[in-house]
Amino acid sequence: PSDEVSKAWKSLYRTTLTVPRSQAALLPNKTIPVNHDADAKYIIGLNAMHDLHCLDKIRRGLNYFYYKQWNSSVTPCNTPIDQLDHDHAPHGQLHLSHFSHCIDMIRQSLMCHADITPMVWQWSEEDKRVKLHVEVEHECRNFDAIRDWADEHYYAEGLDIHSQPDEVGGCKFGEKVCSP
């Protein structure tokens, strides 16, 4: 781990994005505006960006001695909740419940977008045995184009919404029947 590695990871994803009302209205699920202006932008996120955010949090969590300066006797697992830093506190970015959420989200993405590219087994002269060869050619989406779109729609100001705004889109979470 290093500051450079963390910076490279952060450059991969943008989690809070906005779209105009006309695009938000086409979404299968409802979303909310950033503010109550008539021309307000509506908040969305891309699943791929969220998955990268989650993978980054798991990476950071595995390296907590580097990122939070813990030691072998004082760790997030044995520190009283009221003494944890913001990231490790309940609902924090590095709390175990967030890890569980992230692992499940990545599992769902892997299952939903299952890459069926065949990997092959080949003889390894060096190891004198057969080994799985994973460096095979894949057909990929243009991630740079996706990230460029996310950069253009990035909302960096933070969300501090304390009143129920008008939602636009299809279903509200938990609705049995959607009303457009």
Contacts in CASP RR format, 6 or more apart in sequence:
PFRMAT RR
TARGET T0000
AUTHOR 0000-0000-0000
METHOD contacts of the structure
MODEL  1
PSDEVSKAWKSLYRTTLTVPRSQAALLPNKTIPVNHDADAKYIIGLNAMH
DLHCLDKIRRGLNYFYYKQWNSSVTPCNTPIDQLDHDHAPHGQLHLSHFS
HCIDMIRQSLMCHADITPMVWQWSEEDKRVKLHVEVEHECRNFDAIRDWA
DEHYYAEGLDIHSQPDEVGGCKFGEKVCSP
1 59 0 8 1.000
1 60 0 8 1.000
1 63 0 8 1.000
1 66 0 8 1.000
1 67 0 8 1.000
6 60 0 8 1.000
6 67 0 8 1.000
9 52 0 8 1.000
9 56 0 8 1.000
9 59 0 8 1.000
10 56 0 8 1.000
12 52 0 8 1.000
12 56 0 8 1.000
12 147 0 8 1.000
13 48 0 8 1.000
13 49 0 8 1.000
13 50 0 8 1.000
13 52 0 8 1.000
13 53 0 8 1.000
13 56 0 8 1.000
13 147 0 8 1.000
13 150 0 8 1.000
14 49 0 8 1.000
14 147 0 8 1.000
14 150 0 8 1.000
14 151 0 8 1.000
14 153 0 8 1.000
14 154 0 8 1.000
15 45 0 8 1.000
15 49 0 8 1.000
15 50 0 8 1.000
15 53 0 8 1.000
16 43 0 8 1.000
16 45 0 8 1.000
16 154 0 8 1.000
16 155 0 8 1.000
16 156 0 8 1.000
16 158 0 8 1.000
16 159 0 8 1.000
17 43 0 8 1.000
17 44 0 8 1.000
17 45 0 8 1.000
17 46 0 8 1.000
17 49 0 8 1.000
17 150 0 8 1.000
17 153 0 8 1.000
17 154 0 8 1.000
17 155 0 8 1.000
18 34 0 8 1.000
18 41 0 8 1.000
18 42 0 8 1.000
18 43 0 8 1.000
18 44 0 8 1.000
18 153 0 8 1.000
18 155 0 8 1.000
19 41 0 8 1.000
19 42 0 8 1.000
19 44 0 8 1.000
19 153 0 8 1.000
20 39 0 8 1.000
20 41 0 8 1.000
20 42 0 8 1.000
21 33 0 8 1.000
21 39 0 8 1.000
21 40 0 8 1.000
21 41 0 8 1.000
21 42 0 8 1.000
21 168 0 8 1.000
23 42 0 8 1.000
24 31 0 8 1.000
24 33 0 8 1.000
24 42 0 8 1.000
24 44 0 8 1.000
24 168 0 8 1.000
24 169 0 8 1.000
25 168 0 8 1.000
25 169 0 8 1.000
26 169 0 8 1.000
27 44 0 8 1.000
27 168 0 8 1.000
27 169 0 8 1.000
27 170 0 8 1.000
28 169 0 8 1.000
28 170 0 8 1.000
28 171 0 8 1.000
28 178 0 8 1.000
29 169 0 8 1.000
29 170 0 8 1.000
29 171 0 8 1.000
29 172 0 8 1.000
29 173 0 8 1.000
30 167 0 8 1.000
30 168 0 8 1.000
30 169 0 8 1.000
30 170 0 8 1.000
30 171 0 8 1.000
30 172 0 8 1.000
31 42 0 8 1.000
31 43 0 8 1.000
31 44 0 8 1.000
31 167 0 8 1.000
31 168 0 8 1.000
31 169 0 8 1.000
32 42 0 8 1.000
32 43 0 8 1.000
32 161 0 8 1.000
32 165 0 8 1.000
32 166 0 8 1.000
32 167 0 8 1.000
32 168 0 8 1.000
33 40 0 8 1.000
33 41 0 8 1.000
33 42 0 8 1.000
33 43 0 8 1.000
33 165 0 8 1.000
33 166 0 8 1.000
33 168 0 8 1.000
34 40 0 8 1.000
34 41 0 8 1.000
34 42 0 8 1.000
34 43 0 8 1.000
34 155 0 8 1.000
34 157 0 8 1.000
34 159 0 8 1.000
36 165 0 8 1.000
36 166 0 8 1.000
41 155 0 8 1.000
42 168 0 8 1.000
43 155 0 8 1.000
43 159 0 8 1.000
44 153 0 8 1.000
46 146 0 8 1.000
46 150 0 8 1.000
47 109 0 8 1.000
48 109 0 8 1.000
48 143 0 8 1.000
48 146 0 8 1.000
49 150 0 8 1.000
50 105 0 8 1.000
51 105 0 8 1.000
51 106 0 8 1.000
51 109 0 8 1.000
53 102 0 8 1.000
54 101 0 8 1.000
54 102 0 8 1.000
54 103 0 8 1.000
54 105 0 8 1.000
54 106 0 8 1.000
55 102 0 8 1.000
55 106 0 8 1.000
57 93 0 8 1.000
57 94 0 8 1.000
57 98 0 8 1.000
57 99 0 8 1.000
57 102 0 8 1.000
58 99 0 8 1.000
58 102 0 8 1.000
58 103 0 8 1.000
60 67 0 8 1.000
60 93 0 8 1.000
60 94 0 8 1.000
61 67 0 8 1.000
61 94 0 8 1.000
61 99 0 8 1.000
64 70 0 8 1.000
64 75 0 8 1.000
64 76 0 8 1.000
64 94 0 8 1.000
65 71 0 8 1.000
68 76 0 8 1.000
68 85 0 8 1.000
68 87 0 8 1.000
68 88 0 8 1.000
68 94 0 8 1.000
70 76 0 8 1.000
76 84 0 8 1.000
76 88 0 8 1.000
76 94 0 8 1.000
76 95 0 8 1.000
79 88 0 8 1.000
81 89 0 8 1.000
81 90 0 8 1.000
86 92 0 8 1.000
87 93 0 8 1.000
87 94 0 8 1.000
87 95 0 8 1.000
88 94 0 8 1.000
88 95 0 8 1.000
89 95 0 8 1.000
90 97 0 8 1.000
91 97 0 8 1.000
91 98 0 8 1.000
92 98 0 8 1.000
115 138 0 8 1.000
117 136 0 8 1.000
117 137 0 8 1.000
117 138 0 8 1.000
117 139 0 8 1.000
118 136 0 8 1.000
119 132 0 8 1.000
119 133 0 8 1.000
119 134 0 8 1.000
119 136 0 8 1.000
120 132 0 8 1.000
120 133 0 8 1.000
120 136 0 8 1.000
121 130 0 8 1.000
121 131 0 8 1.000
121 132 0 8 1.000
121 133 0 8 1.000
122 130 0 8 1.000
122 131 0 8 1.000
122 133 0 8 1.000
123 129 0 8 1.000
123 130 0 8 1.000
123 131 0 8 1.000
124 130 0 8 1.000
124 131 0 8 1.000
169 180 0 8 1.000
170 178 0 8 1.000
170 179 0 8 1.000
170 180 0 8 1.000
171 178 0 8 1.000
END
